[in-house]
């Protein structure tokens, strides 16, 4: 899918394909790599699409993928966005955005993923994990 962009006061803002207005110009096919975003989360690299990061329009990752000027995000020497968070707990968050399901390894605490979901402000994931924790705690107390 081609990337859409618009210019405002000299800055280029990239828009998620699903949120682009019909009249916007579409970038040429040669710019296809721009739909991929590289993240450096706590020293671990993740490669994902802009479309994946745009799944929750109220999230930090959505704003990051839009190059929000109010979001002060540094990049490392490879051009990856630097995020000072635990990469172990970021994996399930990213996978949730990719396919809409929460998949956790047995040795991964739900509370750790909840902390990340809250940091990134992914409301549907926050609710899902809280429900899972309540269910787990209810089973444990019986």
Backbone as JSON, one array per atom type, in Angstrom:
{
  "sequence": "XXXXXXXXXXXXXXXXXXXXXXXXXXXXXXXXXXXXXXXXXXXXXXXXXXXXXXXXXXXXXXXXXXXXXXXXXXXXXXXXXXXXXXXXXXXXXXXXXXXXXXXXXXXXXXXXXXXXXXXXXXXXXXXXXXXXXXXXXXXXXX",
  "N": [[0.85, -1.18, 0.0], [0.62, 2.18, -0.82], [2.2, 5.06, 0.61], [0.66, 7.85, 2.1], [0.93, 11.4, 2.19], [1.07, 14.74, 3.51], [1.83, 18.21, 3.27], [2.6, 20.6, 5.71], [3.29, 23.74, 6.81], [6.04, 23.46, 5.99], [6.81, 21.01, 7.16], [6.67, 17.48, 6.83], [3.98, 15.36, 7.22], [3.18, 12.1, 7.82], [0.51, 10.03, 6.97], [-1.67, 7.49, 8.12], [-2.74, 4.9, 5.95], [-5.49, 4.16, 6.16], [-6.58, 6.41, 7.27], [-6.33, 8.49, 5.57], [-7.29, 11.23, 3.54], [-9.48, 11.16, 0.66], [-8.7, 12.95, -1.39], [-5.99, 13.38, -1.17], [-2.61, 13.36, -2.37], [-0.9, 10.51, -3.61], [2.07, 8.87, -2.74], [4.83, 7.96, -4.87], [5.46, 4.64, -6.18], [8.09, 3.97, -5.72], [8.72, 4.87, -3.21], [7.93, 3.03, -1.42], [9.2, 1.8, 0.76], [8.88, 3.55, 2.83], [6.6, 2.91, 4.18], [7.29, 1.16, 6.09], [8.39, 0.96, 9.45], [10.99, 1.4, 11.7], [11.81, 0.43, 14.92], [13.58, 1.01, 17.92], [13.54, -0.52, 20.7], [14.44, -0.36, 23.86], [17.0, -1.22, 23.07], [16.55, -3.37, 21.41], [15.67, -4.2, 18.13], [12.73, -3.63, 16.23], [10.74, -4.23, 13.42], [8.12, -2.94, 11.64], [4.94, -2.21, 10.1], [3.6, 0.98, 9.13], [0.85, 0.92, 9.05], [0.22, -1.09, 10.94], [1.03, 0.18, 13.34], [-0.85, 2.12, 13.39], [-3.25, 1.14, 14.31], [-4.58, 1.82, 16.68], [-5.86, 4.84, 17.08], [-5.52, 6.59, 19.23], [-3.21, 6.03, 20.46], [0.24, 6.13, 21.6], [1.97, 5.0, 19.75], [0.62, 5.35, 17.35], [0.73, 8.15, 17.13], [3.5, 8.41, 16.97], [4.0, 7.16, 14.51], [2.87, 8.99, 12.86], [4.57, 11.06, 12.82], [4.22, 13.09, 14.72], [4.48, 16.43, 15.61], [4.4, 17.34, 18.22], [5.29, 15.29, 19.69], [8.15, 14.42, 21.08], [10.49, 12.63, 19.74], [13.39, 10.81, 19.6], [15.81, 9.55, 17.24], [17.89, 6.74, 16.5], [21.26, 6.05, 15.26], [20.68, 4.48, 13.05], [18.3, 5.36, 12.17], [16.11, 4.43, 13.45], [13.3, 4.77, 15.62], [13.82, 5.71, 18.94], [12.91, 4.1, 21.87], [12.61, 3.99, 25.21], [11.98, 1.44, 26.7], [11.04, -1.83, 27.99], [11.96, -4.41, 25.9], [11.07, -7.05, 25.99], [8.44, -7.06, 26.9], [7.32, -5.5, 24.98], [7.03, -6.94, 22.62], [4.59, -8.66, 22.77], [2.72, -6.57, 22.75], [3.1, -5.33, 20.26], [2.51, -7.53, 18.61], [-0.19, -7.85, 19.26], [-1.26, -5.55, 18.09], [-0.76, -6.25, 15.48], [-2.36, -8.54, 14.91], [-4.61, -8.56, 16.55], [-4.93, -10.23, 18.74], [-4.11, -11.36, 22.03], [-1.2, -12.8, 22.86], [0.71, -14.56, 25.04], [3.83, -15.63, 26.34], [4.42, -18.32, 28.62], [6.13, -17.61, 30.72], [5.88, -14.91, 30.93], [4.72, -12.09, 32.58], [1.41, -10.95, 32.98], [0.99, -8.47, 34.11], [3.27, -7.0, 33.42], [2.97, -6.69, 30.66], [0.62, -5.27, 30.71], [1.49, -2.9, 31.88], [3.05, -1.89, 29.76], [1.09, -1.65, 27.76], [-0.45, 0.34, 28.92], [1.44, 2.42, 28.97], [1.8, 2.85, 26.2], [-0.75, 3.53, 25.63], [-2.9, 1.89, 24.6], [-5.96, 1.26, 24.43], [-7.86, -0.88, 24.03], [-6.29, -3.15, 24.39], [-5.45, -2.76, 27.01], [-7.86, -3.1, 28.42], [-8.4, -5.79, 27.75], [-6.21, -7.16, 28.92], [-6.55, -6.49, 31.64], [-8.98, -7.76, 32.13], [-8.15, -10.4, 31.77], [-6.3, -10.67, 33.87], [-8.02, -10.31, 36.07], [-9.64, -12.58, 35.73], [-7.72, -14.61, 36.04], [-6.9, -14.1, 38.72], [-9.27, -14.58, 40.03], [-9.67, -17.33, 39.58], [-7.47, -18.29, 40.97], [-8.07, -17.63, 43.61], [-10.09, -19.34, 44.21]],
  "CA": [[0.0, 0.0, 0.0], [1.44, 3.39, -0.91], [2.1, 5.97, 1.74], [0.08, 9.16, 1.81], [1.52, 12.45, 3.02], [0.66, 16.1, 3.2], [2.79, 19.16, 3.8], [2.06, 21.68, 6.51], [4.36, 24.63, 7.27], [7.36, 22.94, 5.74], [7.02, 19.68, 7.71], [5.88, 16.43, 6.19], [3.29, 14.49, 8.14], [2.72, 10.89, 7.16], [-0.79, 9.6, 7.46], [-1.99, 6.08, 7.95], [-3.57, 4.71, 4.76], [-6.91, 4.12, 6.48], [-7.02, 7.71, 7.76], [-6.02, 9.51, 4.58], [-8.46, 11.73, 2.83], [-9.46, 10.71, -0.73], [-8.09, 13.91, -2.29], [-4.55, 13.51, -0.97], [-1.8, 12.71, -3.39], [-0.27, 9.28, -3.19], [3.49, 8.83, -3.06], [5.16, 7.01, -5.94], [5.75, 3.27, -5.74], [9.49, 3.92, -5.3], [8.82, 5.27, -1.81], [7.24, 1.98, -0.68], [9.87, 1.48, 2.01], [8.45, 4.48, 3.87], [5.49, 2.34, 4.94], [7.91, 0.39, 7.16], [8.94, 1.77, 10.54], [11.96, 0.67, 12.53], [11.77, 0.86, 16.32], [14.62, 0.52, 18.81], [12.9, -0.56, 22.02], [15.39, -0.85, 24.86], [18.16, -1.86, 22.44], [16.12, -4.42, 20.5], [15.02, -3.63, 16.95], [11.48, -4.18, 15.72], [10.37, -3.67, 12.13], [6.69, -3.12, 11.46], [4.38, -1.27, 9.13], [2.87, 2.15, 9.62], [-0.54, 0.47, 9.21], [0.12, -1.79, 12.23], [1.12, 1.16, 14.42], [-2.03, 3.0, 13.31], [-4.46, 0.41, 14.7], [-5.28, 2.55, 17.75], [-5.56, 6.25, 16.8], [-5.24, 7.37, 20.44], [-2.0, 5.5, 21.09], [1.56, 6.73, 21.41], [2.56, 4.46, 18.52], [-0.05, 6.04, 16.24], [1.32, 9.49, 17.04], [4.87, 8.23, 16.52], [3.97, 6.83, 13.08], [2.41, 10.18, 12.14], [5.6, 12.09, 13.0], [3.55, 14.16, 15.47], [5.48, 17.41, 16.03], [4.35, 17.53, 19.67], [5.88, 14.1, 20.28], [9.59, 14.56, 20.95], [11.05, 11.29, 19.61], [14.73, 10.75, 19.03], [16.12, 8.39, 16.42], [19.28, 6.33, 16.64], [22.08, 6.23, 14.06], [20.11, 3.73, 11.92], [17.03, 5.97, 11.81], [15.04, 3.8, 14.23], [12.8, 5.54, 16.76], [14.3, 5.22, 20.23], [11.88, 4.0, 22.9], [13.26, 3.47, 26.4], [11.07, 0.51, 27.37], [11.48, -3.22, 28.0], [11.57, -5.07, 24.64], [10.4, -8.32, 26.28], [7.01, -6.81, 27.02], [6.84, -4.81, 23.79], [6.67, -7.95, 21.62], [3.16, -8.97, 22.79], [1.97, -5.36, 22.4], [3.18, -5.19, 18.8], [1.74, -8.63, 18.01], [-1.61, -7.54, 19.43], [-1.6, -4.59, 17.03], [-0.68, -6.93, 14.18], [-3.45, -9.49, 14.62], [-5.77, -8.37, 17.42], [-5.01, -11.26, 19.79], [-3.07, -11.29, 23.03], [-0.48, -14.06, 23.0], [1.77, -14.4, 26.03], [4.61, -16.8, 26.76], [4.09, -18.71, 30.01], [7.0, -16.94, 31.69], [5.69, -13.46, 30.82], [3.66, -11.64, 33.49], [0.39, -10.08, 32.4], [1.17, -7.13, 34.66], [4.3, -6.34, 32.64], [2.37, -6.3, 29.37], [-0.35, -4.22, 31.05], [2.28, -1.67, 32.06], [3.41, -1.4, 28.43], [-0.15, -1.24, 27.09], [-0.81, 1.64, 29.49], [2.42, 3.4, 28.49], [1.51, 3.15, 24.79], [-2.15, 3.96, 25.61], [-3.67, 1.04, 23.69], [-7.1, 1.03, 25.33], [-8.48, -2.21, 23.89], [-5.37, -4.11, 25.0], [-5.51, -2.53, 28.46], [-9.08, -3.76, 28.89], [-8.22, -7.23, 27.57], [-5.27, -7.68, 29.94], [-7.18, -6.36, 32.96], [-9.96, -8.86, 32.22], [-7.37, -11.64, 31.9], [-5.75, -10.67, 35.23], [-9.16, -10.56, 36.98], [-10.02, -13.98, 35.55], [-6.64, -15.4, 36.65], [-6.96, -13.92, 40.16], [-10.51, -15.22, 40.49], [-9.39, -18.77, 39.58], [-6.48, -18.56, 42.02], [-8.68, -17.49, 44.93], [-11.13, -20.38, 44.44]],
  "C": [[0.89, 1.23, 0.0], [1.2, 4.28, 0.28], [1.5, 7.29, 1.28], [0.76, 10.19, 2.71], [0.94, 13.78, 2.62], [1.68, 17.03, 3.82], [2.08, 20.28, 4.53], [3.23, 22.46, 7.06], [5.75, 24.02, 7.16], [7.65, 21.55, 6.28], [6.14, 18.68, 6.98], [5.29, 15.55, 7.27], [2.8, 13.29, 7.37], [1.41, 10.48, 7.78], [-0.97, 8.13, 7.22], [-2.91, 5.93, 6.76], [-5.07, 4.75, 5.07], [-7.46, 5.49, 6.87], [-6.76, 8.83, 6.77], [-7.29, 9.97, 3.88], [-8.35, 11.39, 1.35], [-8.73, 11.66, -1.67], [-6.59, 14.04, -2.16], [-3.78, 12.8, -2.07], [-1.1, 11.5, -2.8], [1.19, 9.3, -3.61], [3.75, 7.78, -4.13], [5.55, 5.66, -5.36], [7.2, 3.14, -5.25], [9.69, 4.28, -3.84], [8.17, 4.23, -0.91], [7.89, 1.64, 0.65], [9.42, 2.38, 3.14], [7.27, 3.95, 4.66], [6.0, 1.48, 6.1], [8.53, 1.33, 8.19], [9.83, 0.88, 11.4], [11.94, 1.29, 13.92], [12.94, 0.23, 17.08], [14.05, 0.61, 20.21], [13.89, -1.18, 23.0], [16.58, -1.59, 24.28], [17.81, -3.01, 21.5], [15.35, -3.79, 19.35], [13.76, -4.4, 16.58], [11.19, -3.47, 14.41], [8.89, -3.97, 11.92], [6.19, -2.09, 10.46], [3.69, -0.1, 9.84], [1.41, 1.75, 9.9], [-0.73, -0.25, 10.55], [0.12, -0.79, 13.38], [-0.1, 2.08, 14.47], [-3.32, 2.32, 13.77], [-5.25, 1.11, 15.8], [-4.92, 4.03, 17.63], [-5.27, 7.11, 18.04], [-3.91, 6.97, 21.08], [-0.76, 6.32, 20.78], [2.14, 6.28, 20.08], [1.91, 5.06, 17.28], [0.6, 7.41, 16.03], [2.75, 9.42, 16.53], [4.9, 7.99, 15.01], [3.51, 8.01, 12.22], [3.43, 11.3, 12.17], [4.99, 13.32, 13.66], [4.59, 15.14, 15.99], [5.49, 17.65, 17.53], [4.98, 16.35, 20.42], [7.39, 14.16, 20.03], [10.22, 13.17, 20.93], [12.4, 11.35, 18.91], [14.84, 9.51, 18.16], [17.59, 8.03, 16.64], [20.01, 6.49, 15.31], [21.56, 5.48, 12.84], [18.79, 4.34, 11.44], [15.85, 5.37, 12.54], [14.61, 4.73, 15.36], [13.28, 4.89, 18.04], [13.16, 5.25, 21.25], [12.53, 3.3, 24.1], [12.28, 2.63, 27.22], [11.64, -0.9, 27.26], [11.02, -3.94, 26.73], [10.83, -6.39, 24.86], [8.89, -8.15, 26.32], [6.44, -6.06, 25.81], [6.37, -5.79, 22.72], [5.19, -8.29, 21.61], [2.28, -7.76, 22.42], [1.95, -5.2, 20.89], [2.39, -6.3, 18.11], [0.24, -8.42, 18.15], [-2.07, -6.55, 18.35], [-1.6, -5.25, 15.65], [-1.91, -7.78, 13.9], [-4.62, -9.46, 15.59], [-5.95, -9.42, 18.51], [-3.85, -11.08, 20.75], [-2.46, -12.67, 23.2], [0.7, -13.82, 23.93], [2.52, -15.7, 26.25], [4.29, -17.08, 28.22], [4.91, -17.94, 31.05], [6.86, -15.42, 31.67], [4.5, -13.04, 31.7], [2.69, -10.7, 32.79], [0.56, -8.64, 32.86], [2.23, -6.33, 33.89], [3.78, -5.86, 31.3], [1.35, -5.2, 29.6], [0.36, -2.88, 31.21], [2.64, -1.06, 30.71], [2.17, -0.91, 27.67], [-0.6, 0.12, 27.61], [0.15, 2.72, 29.03], [2.09, 3.82, 27.06], [0.06, 3.59, 24.58], [-2.97, 3.21, 24.55], [-4.86, 0.52, 24.49], [-7.71, -0.36, 25.22], [-7.6, -3.29, 24.5], [-5.37, -3.97, 26.52], [-6.71, -3.27, 29.05], [-8.93, -5.28, 28.83], [-7.31, -7.82, 28.65], [-5.87, -7.58, 31.33], [-8.21, -7.46, 33.17], [-9.25, -10.19, 32.46], [-6.79, -11.76, 33.32], [-6.86, -10.96, 36.25], [-9.56, -12.04, 36.94], [-8.99, -14.9, 36.23], [-6.72, -15.32, 38.18], [-8.19, -14.58, 40.76], [-10.31, -16.73, 40.58], [-8.45, -19.16, 40.72], [-7.11, -18.53, 43.4], [-9.72, -18.57, 45.23], [-10.55, -21.69, 44.88]]
}
